[in-house]
Amino acid sequence: MAGPLQAEMESLLSAAFSPNRLQVINDSAAHHGHSGDDGSGESHFTVVIESEAFAGKSRLQRQRMVNAALGDIPGQRVHALAIRAFAPNEPTKETL
């Protein structure tokens, strides 16, 4: 079951990008006791998102778009965020 921060991230990304596919994966358990683990169980995430909004954009532009859509979450409310953003029909190594 998604925690409140994970659900908020899913909602913000869905509203911003109308993604074809979206996964917000909570990686926090793998970082328990490490730097950045605040004990909330929601400190480390991976976002895998596919949206037409990323067509023609560089990897850096896509990352900036996702970070902007998430507002104060990256770096303030979440310690670590890995982003894998793709346009439809792009070849990826991701299993969505």
N, CA, C and O atoms as CSV, one atom per row, in Angstrom:
chain,resi,resn,atom,element,x,y,z
A,1,MET,N,N,0.837,-1.179,0.000
A,1,MET,CA,C,0.000,0.000,0.000
A,1,MET,C,C,0.883,1.244,0.000
A,1,MET,O,O,1.861,1.322,0.744
A,2,ALA,N,N,0.534,2.200,-0.830
A,2,ALA,CA,C,1.314,3.429,-0.950
A,2,ALA,C,C,1.141,4.294,0.289
A,2,ALA,O,O,0.042,4.427,0.829
A,3,GLY,N,N,2.253,4.881,0.726
A,3,GLY,CA,C,2.203,5.837,1.819
A,3,GLY,C,C,1.710,7.181,1.306
A,3,GLY,O,O,1.528,7.358,0.102
A,4,PRO,N,N,1.491,8.130,2.212
A,4,PRO,CA,C,0.948,9.424,1.803
A,4,PRO,C,C,1.848,10.202,0.847
A,4,PRO,O,O,1.345,10.861,-0.063
A,5,LEU,N,N,3.155,10.142,1.031
A,5,LEU,CA,C,4.059,10.867,0.141
A,5,LEU,C,C,4.089,10.222,-1.237
A,5,LEU,O,O,4.094,10.924,-2.249
A,6,GLN,N,N,4.109,8.912,-1.288
A,6,GLN,CA,C,4.083,8.201,-2.567
A,6,GLN,C,C,2.787,8.515,-3.311
A,6,GLN,O,O,2.814,8.758,-4.518
A,7,ALA,N,N,1.668,8.513,-2.617
A,7,ALA,CA,C,0.381,8.833,-3.248
A,7,ALA,C,C,0.362,10.273,-3.758
A,7,ALA,O,O,-0.183,10.547,-4.827
A,8,GLU,N,N,0.953,11.187,-2.999
A,8,GLU,CA,C,1.019,12.587,-3.436
A,8,GLU,C,C,1.856,12.714,-4.701
A,8,GLU,O,O,1.490,13.446,-5.621
A,9,MET,N,N,2.979,12.005,-4.749
A,9,MET,CA,C,3.834,12.039,-5.935
A,9,MET,C,C,3.093,11.490,-7.155
A,9,MET,O,O,3.163,12.072,-8.237
A,10,GLU,N,N,2.389,10.381,-6.983
A,10,GLU,CA,C,1.625,9.795,-8.083
A,10,GLU,C,C,0.576,10.770,-8.585
A,10,GLU,O,O,0.385,10.907,-9.794
A,11,SER,N,N,-0.102,11.446,-7.676
A,11,SER,CA,C,-1.139,12.410,-8.046
A,11,SER,C,C,-0.549,13.603,-8.800
A,11,SER,O,O,-1.084,14.012,-9.831
A,12,LEU,N,N,0.540,14.154,-8.295
A,12,LEU,CA,C,1.172,15.310,-8.944
A,12,LEU,C,C,1.672,14.966,-10.343
A,12,LEU,O,O,1.479,15.737,-11.282
A,13,LEU,N,N,2.312,13.815,-10.481
A,13,LEU,CA,C,2.847,13.412,-11.784
A,13,LEU,C,C,1.730,13.090,-12.773
A,13,LEU,O,O,1.841,13.405,-13.958
A,14,SER,N,N,0.669,12.472,-12.300
A,14,SER,CA,C,-0.470,12.176,-13.175
A,14,SER,C,C,-1.097,13.464,-13.684
A,14,SER,O,O,-1.429,13.577,-14.863
A,15,ALA,N,N,-1.256,14.433,-12.792
A,15,ALA,CA,C,-1.866,15.713,-13.184
A,15,ALA,C,C,-0.973,16.486,-14.147
A,15,ALA,O,O,-1.476,17.115,-15.078
A,16,ALA,N,N,0.333,16.450,-13.941
A,16,ALA,CA,C,1.260,17.236,-14.762
A,16,ALA,C,C,1.507,16.636,-16.136
A,16,ALA,O,O,1.696,17.372,-17.104
A,17,PHE,N,N,1.507,15.311,-16.239
A,17,PHE,CA,C,1.964,14.672,-17.477
A,17,PHE,C,C,0.957,13.750,-18.153
A,17,PHE,O,O,1.221,13.291,-19.264
A,18,SER,N,N,-0.163,13.464,-17.547
A,18,SER,CA,C,-1.111,12.491,-18.112
A,18,SER,C,C,-0.353,11.296,-18.678
A,18,SER,O,O,-0.475,10.993,-19.865
A,19,PRO,N,N,0.419,10.624,-17.852
A,19,PRO,CA,C,1.305,9.575,-18.366
A,19,PRO,C,C,0.561,8.354,-18.887
A,19,PRO,O,O,-0.517,7.999,-18.410
A,20,ASN,N,N,1.177,7.725,-19.885
A,20,ASN,CA,C,0.687,6.432,-20.372
A,20,ASN,C,C,0.994,5.360,-19.341
A,20,ASN,O,O,0.222,4.421,-19.146
A,21,ARG,N,N,2.132,5.516,-18.689
A,21,ARG,CA,C,2.575,4.578,-17.653
A,21,ARG,C,C,3.270,5.364,-16.563
A,21,ARG,O,O,4.003,6.315,-16.833
A,22,LEU,N,N,3.031,4.955,-15.328
A,22,LEU,CA,C,3.653,5.614,-14.191
A,22,LEU,C,C,3.879,4.611,-13.080
A,22,LEU,O,O,2.967,3.885,-12.683
A,23,GLN,N,N,5.104,4.577,-12.584
A,23,GLN,CA,C,5.437,3.793,-11.401
A,23,GLN,C,C,6.202,4.707,-10.450
A,23,GLN,O,O,7.212,5.300,-10.829
A,24,VAL,N,N,5.728,4.815,-9.242
A,24,VAL,CA,C,6.469,5.478,-8.179
A,24,VAL,C,C,6.813,4.378,-7.197
A,24,VAL,O,O,5.948,3.859,-6.492
A,25,ILE,N,N,8.084,4.033,-7.162
A,25,ILE,CA,C,8.554,2.876,-6.408
A,25,ILE,C,C,9.253,3.351,-5.141
A,25,ILE,O,O,10.196,4.140,-5.203
A,26,ASN,N,N,8.795,2.876,-4.012
A,26,ASN,CA,C,9.395,3.230,-2.732
A,26,ASN,C,C,10.594,2.312,-2.485
A,26,ASN,O,O,10.436,1.116,-2.244
A,27,ASP,N,N,11.792,2.894,-2.548
A,27,ASP,CA,C,13.035,2.150,-2.342
A,27,ASP,C,C,13.570,2.311,-0.921
A,27,ASP,O,O,14.685,1.876,-0.632
A,28,SER,N,N,12.809,2.918,-0.047
A,28,SER,CA,C,13.298,3.299,1.281
A,28,SER,C,C,13.789,2.127,2.111
A,28,SER,O,O,14.779,2.259,2.832
A,29,ALA,N,N,13.127,0.991,2.030
A,29,ALA,CA,C,13.517,-0.162,2.846
A,29,ALA,C,C,14.954,-0.592,2.565
A,29,ALA,O,O,15.650,-1.072,3.460
A,30,ALA,N,N,15.393,-0.421,1.327
A,30,ALA,CA,C,16.756,-0.801,0.957
A,30,ALA,C,C,17.794,0.156,1.533
A,30,ALA,O,O,18.990,-0.137,1.507
A,31,HIS,N,N,17.348,1.293,2.050
A,31,HIS,CA,C,18.255,2.312,2.580
A,31,HIS,C,C,18.089,2.513,4.080
A,31,HIS,O,O,18.607,3.479,4.641
A,32,HIS,N,N,17.370,1.607,4.730
A,32,HIS,CA,C,17.129,1.714,6.171
A,32,HIS,C,C,18.457,1.793,6.929
A,32,HIS,O,O,19.333,0.946,6.761
A,33,GLY,N,N,18.586,2.813,7.754
A,33,GLY,CA,C,19.793,2.976,8.547
A,33,GLY,C,C,20.906,3.712,7.842
A,33,GLY,O,O,21.929,4.011,8.458
A,34,HIS,N,N,20.736,4.013,6.561
A,34,HIS,CA,C,21.754,4.730,5.799
A,34,HIS,C,C,21.505,6.230,5.871
A,34,HIS,O,O,20.487,6.678,6.399
A,35,SER,N,N,22.424,6.980,5.348
A,35,SER,CA,C,22.290,8.435,5.283
A,35,SER,C,C,21.006,8.809,4.544
A,35,SER,O,O,20.695,8.254,3.491
A,36,GLY,N,N,20.293,9.731,5.101
A,36,GLY,CA,C,19.061,10.185,4.473
A,36,GLY,C,C,17.821,9.435,4.904
A,36,GLY,O,O,16.706,9.858,4.599
A,37,ASP,N,N,17.994,8.324,5.610
A,37,ASP,CA,C,16.835,7.581,6.107
A,37,ASP,C,C,16.287,8.316,7.321
A,37,ASP,O,O,16.902,8.328,8.387
A,38,ASP,N,N,15.123,8.927,7.144
A,38,ASP,CA,C,14.543,9.720,8.229
A,38,ASP,C,C,13.598,8.911,9.111
A,38,ASP,O,O,12.986,9.458,10.028
A,39,GLY,N,N,13.476,7.623,8.842
A,39,GLY,CA,C,12.615,6.760,9.638
A,39,GLY,C,C,11.159,6.774,9.215
A,39,GLY,O,O,10.346,6.042,9.779
A,40,SER,N,N,10.814,7.596,8.228
A,40,SER,CA,C,9.420,7.705,7.779
A,40,SER,C,C,9.003,6.539,6.899
A,40,SER,O,O,7.811,6.267,6.749
A,41,GLY,N,N,9.980,5.845,6.314
A,41,GLY,CA,C,9.665,4.795,5.349
A,41,GLY,C,C,9.375,5.359,3.975
A,41,GLY,O,O,8.977,4.624,3.071
A,42,GLU,N,N,9.573,6.672,3.806
A,42,GLU,CA,C,9.353,7.321,2.509
A,42,GLU,C,C,10.456,8.348,2.261
A,42,GLU,O,O,10.198,9.548,2.170
A,43,SER,N,N,11.689,7.855,2.154
A,43,SER,CA,C,12.833,8.744,1.975
A,43,SER,C,C,13.543,8.562,0.643
A,43,SER,O,O,14.267,9.457,0.208
A,44,HIS,N,N,13.352,7.427,-0.011
A,44,HIS,CA,C,14.035,7.107,-1.265
A,44,HIS,C,C,13.021,6.542,-2.267
A,44,HIS,O,O,12.290,5.604,-1.949
A,45,PHE,N,N,12.978,7.112,-3.469
A,45,PHE,CA,C,12.018,6.669,-4.479
A,45,PHE,C,C,12.659,6.593,-5.857
A,45,PHE,O,O,13.657,7.257,-6.139
A,46,THR,N,N,12.060,5.767,-6.707
A,46,THR,CA,C,12.357,5.740,-8.129
A,46,THR,C,C,11.055,6.036,-8.862
A,46,THR,O,O,10.018,5.446,-8.558
A,47,VAL,N,N,11.110,6.948,-9.827
A,47,VAL,CA,C,9.961,7.266,-10.661
A,47,VAL,C,C,10.271,6.790,-12.074
A,47,VAL,O,O,11.295,7.152,-12.653
A,48,VAL,N,N,9.382,5.981,-12.618
A,48,VAL,CA,C,9.453,5.550,-14.010
A,48,VAL,C,C,8.179,6.073,-14.659
A,48,VAL,O,O,7.073,5.706,-14.263
A,49,ILE,N,N,8.346,6.937,-15.662
A,49,ILE,CA,C,7.187,7.598,-16.255
A,49,ILE,C,C,7.337,7.682,-17.765
A,49,ILE,O,O,8.413,7.980,-18.283
A,50,GLU,N,N,6.243,7.415,-18.460
A,50,GLU,CA,C,6.187,7.537,-19.917
A,50,GLU,C,C,5.076,8.514,-20.259
A,50,GLU,O,O,3.922,8.328,-19.873
A,51,SER,N,N,5.446,9.566,-20.996
A,51,SER,CA,C,4.462,10.584,-21.354
A,51,SER,C,C,4.853,11.255,-22.666
A,51,SER,O,O,6.033,11.398,-22.988
A,52,GLU,N,N,3.846,11.655,-23.400
A,52,GLU,CA,C,4.062,12.411,-24.637
A,52,GLU,C,C,4.784,13.731,-24.344
A,52,GLU,O,O,5.464,14.271,-25.216
A,53,ALA,N,N,4.641,14.247,-23.131
A,53,ALA,CA,C,5.278,15.515,-22.749
A,53,ALA,C,C,6.800,15.455,-22.856
A,53,ALA,O,O,7.453,16.495,-22.938
A,54,PHE,N,N,7.369,14.253,-22.856
A,54,PHE,CA,C,8.821,14.117,-22.906
A,54,PHE,C,C,9.365,13.974,-24.326
A,54,PHE,O,O,10.580,13.916,-24.512
A,55,ALA,N,N,8.499,13.918,-25.318
A,55,ALA,CA,C,8.941,13.779,-26.704
A,55,ALA,C,C,9.813,14.972,-27.095
A,55,ALA,O,O,9.446,16.124,-26.866
A,56,GLY,N,N,10.956,14.682,-27.681
A,56,GLY,CA,C,11.858,15.725,-28.148
A,56,GLY,C,C,12.657,16.413,-27.056
A,56,GLY,O,O,13.382,17.367,-27.336
A,57,LYS,N,N,12.541,15.955,-25.827
A,57,LYS,CA,C,13.261,16.560,-24.704
A,57,LYS,C,C,14.484,15.716,-24.353
A,57,LYS,O,O,14.475,14.493,-24.494
A,58,SER,N,N,15.529,16.390,-23.897
A,58,SER,CA,C,16.729,15.679,-23.454
A,58,SER,C,C,16.469,15.028,-22.096
A,58,SER,O,O,15.482,15.335,-21.428
A,59,ARG,N,N,17.350,14.144,-21.705
A,59,ARG,CA,C,17.233,13.491,-20.402
A,59,ARG,C,C,17.227,14.530,-19.285
A,59,ARG,O,O,16.434,14.423,-18.349
A,60,LEU,N,N,18.093,15.527,-19.368
A,60,LEU,CA,C,18.153,16.568,-18.347
A,60,LEU,C,C,16.862,17.387,-18.304
A,60,LEU,O,O,16.358,17.693,-17.224
A,61,GLN,N,N,16.330,17.741,-19.469
A,61,GLN,CA,C,15.063,18.481,-19.505
A,61,GLN,C,C,13.940,17.674,-18.867
A,61,GLN,O,O,13.111,18.224,-18.142
A,62,ARG,N,N,13.913,16.393,-19.131
A,62,ARG,CA,C,12.879,15.516,-18.560
A,62,ARG,C,C,12.989,15.466,-17.039
A,62,ARG,O,O,11.987,15.545,-16.329
A,63,GLN,N,N,14.219,15.334,-16.554
A,63,GLN,CA,C,14.428,15.287,-15.105
A,63,GLN,C,C,13.973,16.595,-14.465
A,63,GLN,O,O,13.338,16.587,-13.410
A,64,ARG,N,N,14.297,17.708,-15.097
A,64,ARG,CA,C,13.884,19.012,-14.567
A,64,ARG,C,C,12.367,19.151,-14.578
A,64,ARG,O,O,11.794,19.729,-13.654
A,65,MET,N,N,11.715,18.636,-15.601
A,65,MET,CA,C,10.254,18.693,-15.676
A,65,MET,C,C,9.612,17.906,-14.530
A,65,MET,O,O,8.667,18.374,-13.894
A,66,VAL,N,N,10.133,16.718,-14.279
A,66,VAL,CA,C,9.598,15.881,-13.196
A,66,VAL,C,C,9.836,16.556,-11.850
A,66,VAL,O,O,8.930,16.630,-11.020
A,67,ASN,N,N,11.051,17.045,-11.634
A,67,ASN,CA,C,11.357,17.726,-10.376
A,67,ASN,C,C,10.452,18.936,-10.168
A,67,ASN,O,O,9.972,19.168,-9.058
A,68,ALA,N,N,10.216,19.709,-11.227
A,68,ALA,CA,C,9.345,20.887,-11.117
A,68,ALA,C,C,7.919,20.476,-10.756
A,68,ALA,O,O,7.268,21.131,-9.941
A,69,ALA,N,N,7.440,19.398,-11.359
A,69,ALA,CA,C,6.076,18.933,-11.080
A,69,ALA,C,C,5.928,18.475,-9.631
A,69,ALA,O,O,4.840,18.555,-9.059
A,70,LEU,N,N,7.017,17.997,-9.040
A,70,LEU,CA,C,6.972,17.487,-7.661
A,70,LEU,C,C,7.205,18.584,-6.613
A,70,LEU,O,O,7.119,18.321,-5.414
A,71,GLY,N,N,7.496,19.793,-7.057
A,71,GLY,CA,C,7.617,20.920,-6.129
A,71,GLY,C,C,8.700,20.718,-5.086
A,71,GLY,O,O,9.860,20.484,-5.423
A,72,ASP,N,N,8.315,20.811,-3.803
A,72,ASP,CA,C,9.290,20.738,-2.713
A,72,ASP,C,C,9.627,19.307,-2.288
A,72,ASP,O,O,10.365,19.108,-1.323
A,73,ILE,N,N,9.104,18.328,-2.989
A,73,ILE,CA,C,9.342,16.941,-2.573
A,73,ILE,C,C,10.805,16.537,-2.781
A,73,ILE,O,O,11.442,16.093,-1.826
A,74,PRO,N,N,11.370,16.673,-4.003
A,74,PRO,CA,C,12.767,16.257,-4.180
A,74,PRO,C,C,13.717,17.156,-3.385
A,74,PRO,O,O,13.655,18.382,-3.476
A,75,GLY,N,N,14.588,16.529,-2.613
A,75,GLY,CA,C,15.604,17.273,-1.888
A,75,GLY,C,C,15.161,17.870,-0.568
A,75,GLY,O,O,16.000,18.206,0.267
A,76,GLN,N,N,13.872,18.007,-0.362
A,76,GLN,CA,C,13.391,18.559,0.894
A,76,GLN,C,C,12.586,17.532,1.681
A,76,GLN,O,O,12.834,17.308,2.865
A,77,ARG,N,N,11.624,16.915,1.014
A,77,ARG,CA,C,10.782,15.936,1.699
A,77,ARG,C,C,11.203,14.506,1.386
A,77,ARG,O,O,10.821,13.573,2.092
A,78,VAL,N,N,11.990,14.334,0.329
A,78,VAL,CA,C,12.529,13.033,-0.065
A,78,VAL,C,C,14.038,13.192,-0.204
A,78,VAL,O,O,14.514,14.138,-0.832
A,79,HIS,N,N,14.775,12.278,0.376
A,79,HIS,CA,C,16.239,12.360,0.345
A,79,HIS,C,C,16.797,12.031,-1.044
A,79,HIS,O,O,17.711,12.704,-1.522
A,80,ALA,N,N,16.255,11.011,-1.681
A,80,ALA,CA,C,16.794,10.567,-2.967
A,80,ALA,C,C,15.664,10.213,-3.922
A,80,ALA,O,O,14.691,9.559,-3.546
A,81,LEU,N,N,15.816,10.661,-5.170
A,81,LEU,CA,C,14.806,10.409,-6.196
A,81,LEU,C,C,15.506,10.069,-7.500
A,81,LEU,O,O,16.202,10.907,-8.074
A,82,ALA,N,N,15.323,8.841,-7.968
A,82,ALA,CA,C,15.824,8.432,-9.272
A,82,ALA,C,C,14.682,8.605,-10.268
A,82,ALA,O,O,13.550,8.201,-10.000
A,83,ILE,N,N,14.982,9.207,-11.417
A,83,ILE,CA,C,13.945,9.493,-12.414
A,83,ILE,C,C,14.322,8.844,-13.730
A,83,ILE,O,O,15.425,9.034,-14.242
A,84,ARG,N,N,13.384,8.072,-14.272
A,84,ARG,CA,C,13.525,7.487,-15.602
A,84,ARG,C,C,12.298,7.915,-16.394
A,84,ARG,O,O,11.216,7.350,-16.232
A,85,ALA,N,N,12.471,8.914,-17.248
A,85,ALA,CA,C,11.355,9.499,-17.991
A,85,ALA,C,C,11.526,9.221,-19.478
A,85,ALA,O,O,12.601,9.421,-20.044
A,86,PHE,N,N,10.434,8.751,-20.105
A,86,PHE,CA,C,10.483,8.345,-21.500
A,86,PHE,C,C,9.293,8.898,-22.265
A,86,PHE,O,O,8.233,9.153,-21.693
A,87,ALA,N,N,9.480,9.079,-23.558
A,87,ALA,CA,C,8.372,9.387,-24.460
A,87,ALA,C,C,7.818,8.069,-25.000
A,87,ALA,O,O,8.535,7.070,-25.047
A,88,PRO,N,N,6.547,8.060,-25.408
A,88,PRO,CA,C,5.982,6.831,-25.979
A,88,PRO,C,C,6.798,6.360,-27.184
A,88,PRO,O,O,7.346,7.162,-27.940
A,89,ASN,N,N,6.858,5.071,-27.334
A,89,ASN,CA,C,7.531,4.411,-28.459
A,89,ASN,C,C,9.045,4.568,-28.458
A,89,ASN,O,O,9.698,4.221,-29.442
A,90,GLU,N,N,9.616,5.083,-27.376
A,90,GLU,CA,C,11.075,5.121,-27.264
A,90,GLU,C,C,11.559,3.758,-26.801
A,90,GLU,O,O,10.926,3.136,-25.947
A,91,PRO,N,N,12.662,3.288,-27.344
A,91,PRO,CA,C,13.216,2.043,-26.822
A,91,PRO,C,C,13.762,2.291,-25.417
A,91,PRO,O,O,14.509,3.243,-25.191
A,92,THR,N,N,13.383,1.429,-24.484
A,92,THR,CA,C,13.848,1.567,-23.104
A,92,THR,C,C,14.279,0.217,-22.592
A,92,THR,O,O,13.963,-0.823,-23.169
A,93,LYS,N,N,14.999,0.257,-21.507
A,93,LYS,CA,C,15.384,-0.968,-20.813
A,93,LYS,C,C,14.448,-1.206,-19.645
A,93,LYS,O,O,14.606,-2.173,-18.899
A,94,GLU,N,N,13.481,-0.331,-19.489
A,94,GLU,CA,C,12.591,-0.393,-18.340
A,94,GLU,C,C,11.463,-1.393,-18.562
A,94,GLU,O,O,10.946,-1.534,-19.670
A,95,THR,N,N,11.102,-2.064,-17.518
A,95,THR,CA,C,9.907,-2.884,-17.502
A,95,THR,C,C,8.868,-2.098,-16.720
A,95,THR,O,O,9.002,-1.910,-15.510
A,96,LEU,N,N,7.854,-1.649,-17.400
A,96,LEU,CA,C,6.840,-0.831,-16.742
A,96,LEU,C,C,5.620,-1.658,-16.427
A,96,LEU,O,O,4.652,-1.141,-15.869
